[in-house]
């Protein structure tokens, strides 16, 4: 006998399965090759659980949660996974989005790929050396590039410039 509870559970399960099929989180393309590689266990040992979720599982931190939003000193923002310098502090700006934002990466630092999760195509930014997920790139940034590199603070480490 079908009850209201069975109907609700069945509908929820069907919707979940449909969404998982239509909006996969990860691409099914061939794996990329990076200079810095570690096993899953090694990445887990090197990173905090939150950093692991962002850098290795393409998660997103809560907006406004990163202390790097308020970082205004001169210095360099590097990959929290492999320490590759990614952004100069001179390219950081307050986008009002709740995530550290930059209008330009350092040369040969950030690579991109198409992220088709959530039923849309976005440009994902990742560390070109270790493949760590950094965030996404949007075309609503300031001059001179017009780009907004919207980065997860958990994927970054800041080193202030020495005096």
N, C-alpha and C positions, 0 to 999 in steps of 0.2 A: 504494500500500500504506500503510495506516494504522499508524503506529508509536506506541509509548508516548509519545514526545516530541510527536508531532502531537496526540495526545489531550489531553495536559496543556496544551499551548499553546492548543488550541481551547477547552478548559474554562475556562482563565483568561481568555481573550478574551471568552467569552460571559458569564462572571460580571462582568467589568468593565463590559461594555455594559449588562447588566441593572441593576447598581448605579447606573450613571450615569443611567439612565432612571428608576429608582425614587427615587433620592435626589439630585436635582439640587442643586448648591451655591447657585446664584443663582435667585431668583424670576424668572418670565417676565412679571411685571406691567409696565405702562407705566412708563417712567422717571420718577423724581420730579424736581421742580424745586427748586433750592437757590439761595440768595443768592450764595454764593461758588462759582464754577465755573472749571475750568481744563481744558485738553485733557489727554489722557493723557500726552503728552510733557511738558507743564508740571508735572503732578503728579509725574512721575518725577524731574524736575529739582529740585523743591522738597523732596522727601522722600528719606530713605535707602531703599535697596532693602527693608529690613525694614519700615519704616513704610509704604511703598507697598503691600506685600503685605497688611498688616493693614488700613490705612485704606481702600484702594481696591479690594482683592480679597477682603476679608472673611476673611483668614487669622487664625490665632490663634498668639500667641507661646507658647513653652514655659513651663510653670508654673515659678515661682521664678526666672525669668530677668530680671525687671525690677528695676532699682535703686529704682524708686518703691515697691516693697513695703516698703522700710525707711525711707521718707520720713515723718517724724513732726513736721516743723516746721509752724508756722502758715503758711497761704498758700492759693493757688488752683491747681487742676489744670485746665488748658485743653486744647483740641483742638490736637494737633500739626499738623493740616492747615491750620487757619485762625485759631488763637489765640482762639477763643471761650471764655470762662470756662465751665467745666462743673460742677465740684464744689468745695465749700469743704473745706478740710482737716478741719474739725470734724465732717464726716460720714464720714470715712474710718475703717475698722475692719479688724482682722486677721481675715479669714474662714478662714484656714488652708488656702485653696485654691491659693495660689501666684500669685494675681493681685491687683492693687490693687482693693479693694472699698469701696463707699460705700453708705450707706443712703438717700441722697437727692441728686438733682442740684440745681443752681441753677435758679431759675425760667426757663422758656423757653430751656433749653439743650440738652436731650436729647430726641430724638424716637424713636419705636419703630415697628417693623414685625414681622410674623410671619416667622420664619426656619424653613422646612420642610426644611432640609438634614438629612442623616443619618437620614431616616425618622422624624423627630419634629418637633413644633411647639414652638419656643422664642420668646421675645420678644427681638429684637435691639435694641440701643441704638445710635443713630448721632447724630452731631452734627447738630443741626437746621439749622445754617447752611451746611455744606459737604457733608453726607451721609456723612462719614467713618465707617467702621465702628469702634465703640468696644468692643463686647463684648455680653454678654447680661444679662438681668435675671431673677433667681430669687426665689422667695417664701420663702427660708429665712434672711433677714437679721434683724438686731436691731430692737428697738423704736426709735423709735415707728412706723416704716413697715412693718417686717417684710420689707423688700425687700433684696436684695443685687445691686447694680450691679457685676457682675464685669467689670472693664475690662482691656483690654490696655494695659500700660504704654507700649508703643510708640505708642499712639494719643494719649497724653497728654504735656503739658509742665507742669512745676511751677514756679510763681513764688512764692518765699517772701514773707511779709508783711514790709514795711519796719518797722523799729523805731520 
